[in-house]
Amino acid sequence: MTAINVHSQTKVTLKLESASFDQVINEIQNQTFYRFVFSERKIPDKKITINIKNEETFKVLDQILSSTNYNYKLLSNNLIVIKPRSNEDQGIDSVKLLDEVIVTALNIKKENRKIGYSVSTIDGSSLTKARESNLAMALEGLVAGLNVSGVNGGPGSSARILLRGTASKDAGPPLFIINGIPIDNTQRGSANEYGGVDYGDGISNINPDDVETITVLKGSSASALYGARAANGVIIITIKSGKKKSGNSVEYNSNFSFDSPVNNTDYQYIYGQGLQNLRPQNIAGAIATGILSWGEKMDGLQSVQINGENRPYVPVKDNIKTFYRTAPAFTNTISLNGGSDKSSYHASASVLDYQSILRNSDLNRKTANLFTSYDLTRKLTLTLNGNYIYEHGKNRSYLSDGPINANYGIAAIATSADQALLAPGYDVNTGAETRWNADEYKTNPYFTINKKEDNSSRDRFISSALIKYDLSNWVFLQGRFGYDISNDHIISIVPTGTAFSINGQGGINALNQSKTSELNTDILLSGNRDITKDLNIDISAGASFRNRRTKSNELTGTQFIIPYLYTIENLAAVSSKNALTRIVTQSAYYTIDLDFKKYLTLSSTGRYDVYSTLPRNSRGIFVPSVSGSFIFSNFLKIKGLDFGKIRASFAQTSGEPAVPYTTQIYYSSDKSINGVPLGNFSRDLPNYNLKPFTLNEFETGINLKLFGNKLDLDFTYFHRITNKEIINAGQSVTTGFTSAYVNLGKTRNTGIETSIQTNLITNKNFSWKAGINASHINNLLISIDGISSYAFGGTYRPLNASTALVVGKSITQIMAYDYQRDKNGNMIIGTDGIPKRGDMKPMGSVLPSYYGGFSNNFQYKSFSLSFLIDYKFGNKILSATETYSYVLGLNKATLIGRETGIVANGVYENGETNTINVPAYNYYPALATNISALAVLNGSFIKLRQVVLGYTFSSKILNKTPFKNVSIDLIGRNLLTILKYTKNIDPESQFSPSLAYAGIEGASLPATRTFGINLNLKFK
């Protein structure tokens, strides 16, 4: 088990009279970063009176535990265990060192020593300072086995989250759980090779200020109790809940930051705007060559510009910096916490106002959260949680292709052209778009930011209720209800005057209204009892019901009849589509732990699911798991070894089709002729014998704590096989269908995960903690449909390369055209003097095979400093920017032969040496079109991801103020790329979170560097 935390405060000020022990501990927790684990039945029962100022926590614990039979132990993750002293060793033995409680599947809490699989826990406080607009992005580099990457689409964009690589061809994000209830993480909108907008995913709605902890269940044994949805792992979010007997407290957190664009291009700035080695001679020539840098050497002489002005013919290197803006972001959160003898509560309200670096674009999110728990009787407890989110996105950026995408034009603008000359982007008299290049589909960037209207809104309510009854002191029964409902509205306008629209009349690109609801209910009977003196049993059994509904209405239309009146009634042509889907899953399950003398634990789980998405004759499947853990340090006495555990597990999980309604023919009506609707049906042949696919995983690992808990080592090996994947395989059109769903796919995934946490220095005034996590994934696609050797996925706008599933290779490969060569390895040159295109070949996986992070945390008195470095290696990128840099004359490689022409080094098909001289302005565009391998780049990198410098004001300073605790932090995120191999792009740039489009780059927002300040106030 791995835990990550952030340092803040170790000293406390207490003034209590006749307080209970847990009241004192709660007060220490409120003032420090320490967390405590103890049994309420096994703590000192004496009343405590204490009056101390700005004293170290350990001295306070020594004082209140003196003259008692209790002791404490600090673990590596700022967790303090309080236990009765042992007669055997007068301390806390290695078993007691792992009595930390971990939240596992179904929100069942288990002692860590019992767990036979890999689990990682992240403290929520580490996510609230150098924060991201999408909570998931803050996890990057923190957890072994967790690969996180995001869309470069501005605030609130989606994240691609993969645990342990790709377990199947449809691998997606893990299942997210909030306080035991699954939530919807559907991704709203995305770009493809023809453009589009990313409107964010479900997890981006969650306010990090409400998060207590995040627990990552990586393997199948850990997540098997959640069934099919957990085939890609589980991330459990525990919301802050307040503490009993803690009194009322108020906390205010304010975070201000600003994003600045980073220019990752390294273009040539020797030759300027123009064509065929000539600069523009008139305004028509300037407009025709707005994105072409095939002109003359820049000499500073006057040259006509896009707007008709004459300006010096000189390099303009700051177009990215001057077009985009430094964008501020504000987050303000106020929370109330407290509890009595019978109740606890946490309430919060938060406002996020996040401006995009793209002008006239922003995200505003308001959240309100309430968690309360109340003991109705001594045995009956009711817990309620509600989280309301309202989010509004204004003019989110288009991505990938040129239309309505401001990023495309700024990335492509000629090397001597000033982007400011494109403003305001439209004719002030007519409103028509100002043309600036020869392609009307490459929209003027200023027209986009000044005229585009693209607005999205979301109303979401995530609620849960739990009622728990203690049938006895060792068994309880609980029922749980969870409901997640979202209403989304998106309207995307192609404005009047847009050059590529019909007659410049614009239209409605999208008017979508959708409703998504997710109902989850479950009942659980659980007991924990000593069968004998040495043997304990912990058993639970339950059942659950899931009902997911989606309803959507989509409308598009062209040609606004009255200019600038953007209504449906004002459109010349309208088309619409309605959709309704429902998914139901019924499940029963059990989990059992047998614990022998607290050093040997054997566990088993089982789950039976019935899926509505499968045929009636094969809807059910049972998936089991077994695991075990052995605390060998109880028997193997080695100097320096405080604790040692080995673990092993085997599990099977299942999966249903990625989309419903694949087992029958369903008819639809989406077009009409003269008002008469036409019927239609899917060209996917239904399969009445479709079965759930299965994923089998074996996992083993070891956990060591050494040298007085100064070193914590965790190593895991896993081996996964996915069988009978549900594949949409191609069919002969003579069948009346183009494809069919079949159980044929097979994937293997193996890997290792390593985590090292160290307490290098710990003393009164200074501490230094460091951690490193590393993962290596080896993925292999064994079969697609039993016949095909590859299946294409996504592509980019140049359309000469693609991602694909390739048998015998890892998921997902880039397929691109390489040079054609003869048997001696010579390039084959065509009769036009251009190297000829060879076969399309797999060029490497878009997913890294090695990734991880390295963190350091320093504490000196009231100062703290932490930083995080993360890395990814072994992945490839398919870059549209790279291709266009050759086509448009931007790439430094195009400097060769500018004035002399190019004679390609190769031979004709008859073996004779090539002698044809081709002008550079013809050679490089043709070369990039023919040889798409030029666009395949090494995506490996090392980045300084985060730095936080903080100061916590001492209790002495705050003595006469209304504040109990005040801390201030200077933060930086995405500060520095230490290593990269991509010359003109950020190696993490991408436009879609879909696995099919992973690793594909093109015309996204530039990367940003973030600086800011975080202020936290806790009131007395």
N, C-alpha and C positions, 0 to 999 in steps of 0.2 A: 504494500500500500504506500502510495506517495502522497504527500501533502505539501501544498505551497501556501506561503503566508507572506505578509508584508509587515515590517517593523514599524512601530509608532511610539509606544509608551511603556515603560517598565516600572515607574514610580507611582505611588498612590498617596492620597490624603484621605484619612478616615476619622470620623467623629461619630461613634455609635455607642449607645448604652443598652445593655441587656439584649443585645441582638443575637439571633440564632446564627449558627455556623453558616447555613446556606445564604443568609442575608449578607454576611460579610463577604462570602465568595462572589455573590452577584455584584456587589459594589466594586470589588477588585476587577471583575470582568468588564464592568462598564468603563473603568478608567484605563485599562491596559489592553494589549493585544492577546493576553493569555486566555486560554479556554480551559475549563476544568471538567474532569470526569470523576464522579464519586457516586456511591450508592446512598440514597437518602435514608436507608435503613442502617447504614454503617458509617455514620459520621459522629463526631463529638456532639453530645447533647447538652453541654454546658452553655450558659449564656455568656456572651462576650461583650466586654466594655473596652473600647479602644479609642485612643485619641493620638493620631500621628500625622505629621505633615511631610509630604514629599519624600517618602521612604520607599526603599526598594521592596518589591513584592516578596522576594524570598525572605527578607528579614521579618516582614509582617507574618508570613506563613510560619516561620520558626517560632514567633511569639505566640500565635494563637494555637499552635499545635504542641507547644511545650507542656509538659506534665499530662500529656494524653498518650494513648497507645496507638497514635496515628502518625503516618509519615507521608511525604510527598516525593514525586519524581517528575522532573522536566523531560518530556520527550522531544524529538527532533522537530516537531511542527508546532512549537509553542503551546503544546498541550500538557497540562499538569494533572497527574493522576494522584488522587488521595485515597489511601488504603490503610486498613489496620496493619500494624507492624507484624511481620512474620516471625514466629519463634525459630524457624529454621535458619534464616539468614539475617534476621534483624533489619530487613530492608524490603525492597520490592523485587521479587525474583523475575526471571525472564517471562514467565507467563503473565504476571501482572503488568509487565511493561506493555502488553498489547491488549489491555482491556478497553482500549478506545472503541467507542461505538461508531459503526459505519452504517450509513443509510444504504440499503441494498434494494433489490427488486421488490415491488409492491409496497415500498416504503417500510419494509421490515428492517428493524435495527438489529445489527449483530455485532458481537465483539470481534475485533479485527483478527484475533488469533484463530477464530473458527473458519475464516474465509479461505476457500481453496482455489481462488482465482485472483487475477490482477484487478485492483481497484485504485483509483487516484482521486484525491479530494483537494479542492481548491477553495481557499478562504475567500468569501465574497469581497472582503476589504481590499484585496489585490486588484479588483476590477473597477474600482470607483474613482481612482485618481487619474492615471493616464488612460482614460476611457475611450471606447469606440462607440459610434452611433449604433452599431450592431453588437450586442453582447457577445455573440459567438466569436467575433474577430479578436476579442481580448484574450481568448484562450490560446492563440497561436504561440507555439514554442514552449508551452507550460507543461504539457502532459506527454509522456512517452506513448507512442502509438496513435496520437491524435494529429491529423493533418488538416489544417484550416487555411483556406484561401478565400479571397473576396473579389467581388465584381467592382471594377473601377467605374462606378456609376454615380458617385456622390453619396451624401448622407443617407443612412438607412438601407444601403444596398445589400443584396443577398450574400450569404456565405456558402461556400462548398465545404462540408465537414465530412471527413472520412476517417473512420476508426479501423486501424489495421488494414489499410489499403482497400481494395475492391473485392468484396467477397463474391460478387456476381456481376454480370454485365449491366444490371440495373441498380448497382450499388448507389445508395444515396445517403443522406444525413442520418445520424442516429435518431432514435425516438427520444423526444424531450418530455420529461416528467416534471410537473410542478406540484410539490407536496402530495405525491402519490398519484396524481391524475395526469394521464397523457394529454398533451396539447397539440393543436394543429400547427405544423411548421411548413405549410404549403408556400411555395414560392410564387409570387404574383408577377406575371409578365417576365419576359426575358428577350434578349436580342439573339438574332441568328445572323447568317451571312448577309441578309437583306435589311438588317437594322432592327431596332426595337428599343424598348425601355425596360429597365429593371425596377420594379416597384417594391422590392424588399421581400423578406420571408417572415415567417411567424415568430421566430426567436428574436428578431430585431425589435419587436414591440416591447420586450421585457426591460424594465428599469433596473439597472445594476445596483442602485441604492437599496433595493428591496431584497437583494440576494444575501442569504446567510452563508451558504456553502453550495458548491457544485461538485457532485460525485460522478465520476466517469466509470461506467461499467463497460469494459472493453470486449470481453470474450462472450461466447455463447452460454457458458455456464452461468455467468453473471446476469445475463439478460434473458435466459430461456423462459422465465416465468411471464414474460410479456408477449411471447408468441411471435407471429410473423413480422409485426412492426418493428421488433427489436433485432431483426436479422443483421442490421448494420450497427448494433450496439445501442447503448442507452446513456443519456446524460440526465442526471437527476438534479433538479434545482430545488433547494430548500429555502423557502421564503422566511424572512425574519419574523419571529413570533412573540417577542417579549419574554419575560421570565416571571414566574410566580414570586411573590413576596419581595418584589424589587422596587415597589413604589413607582411613581410616575416620573418620566423624564422626557425632555424635548431635545431633538437633535436637528441641526440645520447644516446642510452641505451645499456649497456653491462651487461650481466648476466653470471656469472660463478658459477657453482655448482658441487658437486660431490656426487654420490650415493654410499653408503656402504651397503653391505649385512647384514641382521639381521638374526641371528640364533634363530629361535623360537622353536627348538626342546628341549625336556627334556628327553633324552633317558637314559637307564641304561648303566653304564660304569663299571659294576662289572665283567660281563662275556664277553669274547671276541669272536673273529672269530672261527668258527668251527661248528661241527655237532655232535649230540648225546653226548653232554657234553665232546667232545674231540677237542683239537686244531688241526690244519692241521699238518700232519706228513711229507708231501712232497709238491713239487710245484703243482702237479696235485690236491692234496687235498686243497691247498690254492686257486687255481683257482675255483674249484668246490664250495667253500664256501665264495666267495668274498662278497656276500651280506647276509651271514648267521651269526648271533651272538648267536649261540647255543653251543659255545665252553666251555672251562674251565674258572675258575676264573682267572683273569689276575694277574700274579705273577711277572712279570718283567723278567722272564727267556727268553732265546733266542727261537724264533719261526720262522718257514719258512714263507716267505711272497709271495705275488702274483707273484712277479718278480724273485723269487728264492733266494732272500737275506734272511739272518737270522737277525732278529731284536728283541728287547725286546718285550715281550707280555704285552703291557701296553695300557691304554686308549688313543685314539686319538680323542680329542674333538673339534679340530678346522678345520675340513675338509671343512666346509662351508666357513669359513673365508679365508682359504688359496686357495681354488679352484676358488672362485669368486674373482673379483678384485674391488677396489675402482675406480669407473668410472666417468670421468669428463664430463661435458656438458657446451658448450659455446653457447650463443645466442647474436648476435650483430645486432642491428637495428638502422638505420639512417632514419630520417623522415624530410620532408620539409612541412611547413604549411604557409598559408598566404591568403590574400584576399584583394581585392580592393572594390570600391563602388558597383561594379556589379558582382564580382566573388569571389569564395573561392576555395581552393584546399588543398589536403593532399596527399603527395606521400611518400612512404616508401619502403625500401629494407631491407631484413632480412636474416640472415644465422644462421641455427641451426645445431650444430654438437654435437650429443648426443651419447656417448659411453654406451654400455650395461655393466652390471656387469659380463655378460658372455663374456669371451674373444673372440676376433675376430668377434664381433657383434656390429653394430652401426646403427644409423639413421642420415641421413643428409637431411636437408630440406632448400630449398631456396624459398623465397616468395618476390613478388613485388606487391605493391598495389598503385592504383591511384584513387582518388576521386576528381572530379571537378564539380563545379556548376557555371553557367554563365547566367546572365540576358540578353537574346538576345534583348529584348525590355523591356519597363516598365512593360509589362504584361506577357511576354513569357520567361520562364526559362528552360534551358536544364541542366540536371544532368547526369553525366557519372561516372561509377565505374567499375574498372577492377582489378581482383586479380589473379595473376598467381602463381602457386605452382609447384615446381619440388621436388620430394621426392625420395630418394633412401635408401632402407633398406638392410643391409648386414647381412646375417646369423641370421635372427630372430630365436628365440628359438622355438624348438618343445616343445609341452606341453602334459600332461596327460599320455601317454603311453611310454614304454621304447625305441622303435626303434628311433634312431637318436636324442634322448632326453638326453642331458647331465645332466639335473636336476634329472632325475629318479635315475641314478646311485649314484650321490653324496648324495641323501637323504637316499639311502638304504645301502650304504657301511657299512661293518662290523665295530663294535665299536673299534677294535684294528688295523684296516687297515688304512694306510696313503694314502690318495688320490694321493699324488705325485708319488707313485710307479706305477700308471697307465699310466704315461706319457712315451713316446709321444702318446701312444694309438695305434701305428701301428708298424709293423716290418720294420725297416729302409731299409732292403734289398728287401723285396717283396711288401711292402705297405699294406699287409693284416692287418686287425684289430687285435689288441692284446686282446685275450680273458681273461676275469677276473672273470667270474661267469659261472654257469652251463646253463644259458639261453642266447642263441645267440641273442634274441630279446631285451636284455638289453644292449644297445650299450655302449662300452667303452667311458666315457665322454670326454677323451682327443682325441680319434679318431673323435668324433663329432666336437670339436672346431678346430681341425687342418685339417680335411679333408672335412667336409661338405661344400657344396656350395648351398646356398639358398639366392637368391637375388630378390628383388622386386623394381619396380620403378613406379612412377606415374607422369604424366603430366596432370595438371588440370588448367582450366581457368574458373573463375566465373565472369561473366560480367552482367552489367545492364545499362539501359538507361531510363531516365524519362524526358518527356517533359510536362510542365505544363503551361496552359494559363488561366489567370484571366479574365473571361468574364465580371466581374464587381468587385466591392469592396466586394462582399459577396458570389460570386459563381466562381468556377474554374472547368476546365476540364483538366484531365491528362491522358496520355498514358504511359504504362510502359512495358519494354521488359527485360527479364532475360534469360540468357543462361549459363548453368553449364555443362561443358564437361570434362570428365576424360578419359585418356588412361592409362591402367594398364598393366604391364608386370611382370610376376612371373615365375621364373625358380627354381626348387628345385631338386637337384641332390642327388641320393643315390650313394656315391662314390665307385669307384673300391676298392675292398678289404673288403667291408662291410660284416660282418659275416652272417647276416640273408638273404642276397640277394642270388639269384640262382648262385651257383658256385662262390660266391664272386665277381660276375661281375658287381654288382650295377645296376643302371638304372636311368631313369628320373621319379621322383615321380610326378612332375607337370611341365608342360610348358603351361602357360595360357596367352592369350592375350585377353583383353576385352576393350570395349568402352562403356561408359555410358553417355548419354546426357539427359538433362532435360531442356525443353523449357517452359517458363511461360510468358504469355503476359496478360495484363489486361488494361481496360479502366475504368476511374472513373469520375463521375460528382458529385461535392460536393458543398454544400452551407451552409452558416451560417448567420442567419438573425433574428433580433428582430421582432416578429409578432406584439406584443404590447409592452408597457412599461415594463411589468412584465414577458413576455413569449418569450423565444428564441427557435428557431428550428435549429438543426444541422442535415443535411440530406445528405446521399451519396447513389449513385446507380451505379452499374457497372457490368462488365462481364469479364470472364477470360477464357483462353484456356491453357491447359497443354498437352504436348506431351513428353512422356518419352520413350527412346529407349535404349535397351541394346543389345550388340552383343559380343559373346565370342567364342573363339576357345581354346579347351583344348586338350592336348596331354599327354599321359603317355607311358612309354616303359621300357623294361627290357633287361638286359644283354648287356653291352658294349662289342663289339667284340674285339676292340683294347683297352687295358687298358688305362684309364685316358684321352681318347679322348671323351669328353662329347658333342657329336653331335647327331642329330636325325638319320642321315644316318648310324651311327655306332651302332645302336641298333638292336638286334636280333628280337625283337617283338615290334610292335607299335600299339597303339589304339588311336583314336581321337574322339572328339565330338564337334559339333558346335551348337550354340543356338542363337536365335534372338527373342526378345520380344518387344512389344510395348504396352503402356498404354496411353489412351487419356481420358481426362476429360474436359467437357465443363460446364461452370457455369455462373449463373447470381445471383446477390445479392443486398441487400440494408441494410442500417443502418440508424436509425433515433433517435435523442435525443431531447426530449422536456424538457426545463429547465425553471422552474418557480421561479423567484426571487432569483436565484442562491442558493436555499436551497433544492429544490425538482426537481429531474431529473428522467424522465421515458424514457427508451430506448427499442428499438426493432431492431432485425436483422432477416434477412431471406436469405436463399441461396437455389438455385435449382441446383442440380448436375446431369449430365448425364455421366455414367461410361461405358467405352468400355469393361470392364471386366465382365459385366453382360449381360444376355440375352436381346435381342432387345425389348421384351415385358415388361421388368421391369428394365430398366436402370436408370430411373430418380427417384429422391426423393427430396422433399422439407424439409428443416430443419429450424425451427424458434428458436428464443430466445427472452426473455423479461427480463428486469432488471430495478431496481430502486434504487435510493439513496436519503436519507433524512438527511439534516444537522440539527439535533435536537438541537444543542447547540445554534442556533439562537433564540430559544424560552425558553430553559431550562437553566436558569442562576444559575450555581452552582459554588461556590468558588473553584478555582483551575482548572476548566474545560475550556480549551482554544478552544477546537474543539471536536465535536462529530458527527459521521456519522453512520447510519445504512444502510445496503444494502441487497438486495435480488435479486435472479435471477433464472430463469428456462430456460433450453436450451435443444435442441435435436440436436445431431450430428449423422452422418451416417458412414457406412464403407463398403468397397468393399472386395472381396476376397484377402487374403494375397498374392496369386500368380495369374497371369492371365491364360487364356485358360482353365477354369474349366467348361465351358458350352457346349463344343463340343468335339468330339473325334478328336485328332490330331495324325497323324502317324509320325513315325521317323525311321531312319536307323542308327544304331550304331554298328552293327557287320556284319561280312561277313564270308562266307565259300567258300574257293577256289576263292576268289576275287569277289564272287557274294554277293551283299549287302542283308541283311535280314531286313524286315520291323518289326516294333514294335509299340505298342501303350500303353498309360498310363493305369494302372489298376484302376484308379480313375473314377468311373462312372460319366459322366457329368450330370449336372442338368439344364434343360432348363427353369426351373421356379425359379432359384435362385434370391433372392432379397437382397438389401443392409440391413445390420443389423443396428439397431438404438441404440443410447445411450441417455437416458434421465437423466438430472442432475438438482437437486435443490440445491441452495447454498444461505446461508445467513451469515451475519457477521456484526461486529461493529468495528469502529476505533475511538480511543480516544486519544487526545493530552492534557496533563495535566501539571499544574504548570509551566506556561511559556514555554511550549514545552520541558520541561526537561524529560517528560515521554510520550512515544508513544506506545499505546497498539493496537494490531490488532488481532481479533479472527474470525475464519471462521469455519462453519459447512457445510458439503456437503453430498449429498446422490445421488448415481448413480445407475441406473439399465441399463444393456445392454441386449437387447432382440434380438432374432433371429440371434444369432451369427452363422457365417458360419463355420460349423464343417465338418471335413473329417471323417465321421462315417463308421465303419466296415460293410461289406456286406458279404453275403454267396458267397463262391467261385463258386457255381453253377451258379451264374449270369454271370460269365465271368469276374467279377471285384472283387477287394478285399475291396474297400471302395467307398464312394460317398459323394459329397459335399451337405450338407443340412442346412436349416435355423432352428436350434433347440437350440443352446446354450443360456444360460442365466446366468448373473453374477450380484451380488450386491456389491457395494463398498461404504462404508460410512466412515467418518472421521472428525477429527477436526485439525485445524492448529492455532497455537498461535505464535505471534511475539511480543517481547517487546524490544524497543529501548530506551535507557536512556542517557541523558546528565547529569551525576552525578555532575561534577564540570566543570565550564567554567569561567576562569578569564584570566587576561592578560598573565600570564606566564605558567599556567597549565590548562589542560583539561583532563577529563576522561569520556569516553563514553563506554557503555557496551550494549550488545544485546544478546538476547536469542531467539531461535526459536524451537518449538516443534511440532511434528506431531504424531497423532495416527490414524492408518488405521485399519478398520474392513472389511475384504474381505470375500465374500461367493460365492462359485460356486453353483448355484441353479440347473443347468441342463447341461449335455454335449450333448447328442443326444436324450434325452427322454427315453433311455433304459439303457445305460451303467452307472455303478456307479463310474467307474474310467477309465482313459486313461493314459497310460504310456507316459513319456516324455523322458528325458535323463538319462544316467546312468554313472557309472565309471568303470574302468578297472576290478576290482574284479568281476563285473557282478552279484552280489548277492543283489543289492538294486537299486532303481531307483527313479527319481522324477515322479510325476503323478498329473493329475487333478482328484480331488476326490470330488464327489457331497456331499454337506453339510460341506465342509471344505474350507479353504482359498487356493487361488492359490499361489504358487505351493507347493504340499506336498512331503515329502520324504517318500517313501514306503520301509520298511525294515522288515526283519524277526526277530521276537522276540523269546524269550525262549518258548518252549512248556511247559505248566503247567497242573497239574491235578486240580480237582475241589477244592482242598484245597490250591492251590497256589504253590505247590511244583514243582520244575523243574523236567521234565521227562528226564532221562538219558538213552542213548542207550546202546546196548550190548557191544559197544566199549568203554564205559566209558565217552563218549562225550555228553554234553547236546544236546537234540534234537531240531530241528528247529520247531518253531510254525508257526502261520499264518503270512503272510505279512500284515503289518498294517501301516496306516499313522502315522508318527512320529512327524509331525509339519511342518510349512511352512518355506520355504527357504528365505522368505522376511520378513523384520522386521515390527513389528506392532507399534513400538515406535522408533522415530529417531529425531535428531535435532542437534543444535549446540549452543555454547556459546562463544561469542567474547568479547574482551576488547581492547580498544585503549587509550593509554596515550600519552599526548603531554606535554613536559616540555621545554619551550623556543624552541630551535632548535632540540631537541631530540624527538624521537617518539618511542613508543613500542606498539606492538600489538600481540595478540595471539588468536588462535582459538582452541576450544575443540569441538569435535563432538562425537556422540554416536549412537548406534543402539541396540535395544533390541527386543527379541521375535522371533528371527529367528534361524533356524537349519542349520547345515552343514553336508553334506555327504562326509566323508573324506577317500580317498584312502590311504593317509599317515597313518592314524590311523589303518586301516585294515592291511596294510603291516607291521606296527610296531609290531603287534601281530605275524604275520606269520614269520617274520624274526628275532624275538627275541630282538627287540629294545625297546619295551615298558616296562616301569618300572613295569607294572602289571605282566609281565612274569617272574619276579624275584621269585614269590611265587612258591615253589615246584620244583625249578631248580634241586636240588639234591635228593629230596625225592619223586618226582612225585606228581600228583594231583589226589585226590579222590573227584570228584565233589559232591557238597552238593545237593542231590536230590534223587529221587526214580525211580525205573524201572516202566514200564507201568503196571506191576502187583501190584504196591504199595510197593514193598520191597525196603529197603534203599540201595542205591548204595554203592558198596564196591570195585569197580574196580579202581586200581591205574594205571594212564596213565603218561608216561614220559612227562615232560613239553614241550620238543621239538616236541612232537606229539599232545599234548593236545591243546596248544594255536593256532597253525595254523588251526587245525580242528574247534576249537571254533569260530575263526574269520570268517571262511568260512561258518559255519552253521548260526551263529547269527550276521547278518549284522547290527543289532541295536547297536552293539559296535562301529560302525563307524559313528553313528549319534551324533553330538556334538552340544553344545550350542554355537551359533555364536555371542552372544551379546558382545559388547565391548564399552569402552570409550577410546578415543585417544587424545593426544595432537597433533593436526594436523599441526599447523603452528605457528611460532614465527618470528617476524620481528622487528629488532632493527635498527632505522635509525637516520641519522643526516643530516640536511639541512644547508648548509653554508649560513651565513647571507649576505645580499647585501653589507654590509660594507666591508666584507672580499673580495667580488668579484668585488669591485668597479673598480679596475685597471686591470681586467682580461677580456677576451673575452666572459665570461660566464654571463648569466643572472640568472641562477639558477643551483646549483649543489647539488645533494643529493646522499648519499651513505647508503646502507642498508645491514646489516648482516641478513641472512635468514636461517631458518631451517624448514623442512617439514617432516611430518611423524616421529616425534621425539621420541614419547614415547607412549607405550600402557599402559594406566593407569589401565585398568581392562580388563581381558579376561578369558574365561573358557576353551579354547582349550590349551592343554598342549604341543602339538608338532607342531602346525602350527599357522600361522597368521590367525586370524578369517576372514580377507577379501580376503584370497587367493582363486583364482578360475581360470579356464582355458578357459572359454567361456562367451561371453556377452549374449548369447541366453537365453531367459526366460526358455526354457526347461532344460537348464543346470545350471541355477542359483543355487548357494549354493553347487555345486559339486566341490570338491578340489582334486588335485592330480598332483604331479610332475611338478609344475610350478616353475618359478624363485622365489627365496626367496624374502620376503619383503625388502624394502630398506629404509634407513634413509638418508635424504638429508641435506647438509649444503652448504652455498654459500654466494655470495656477489653480490649486484646489484648496478650499477653506472648509474646515469642519469645526462646528461649534456644538458642544454638549452643555446644556444648561443644568444648573443645580436643581 
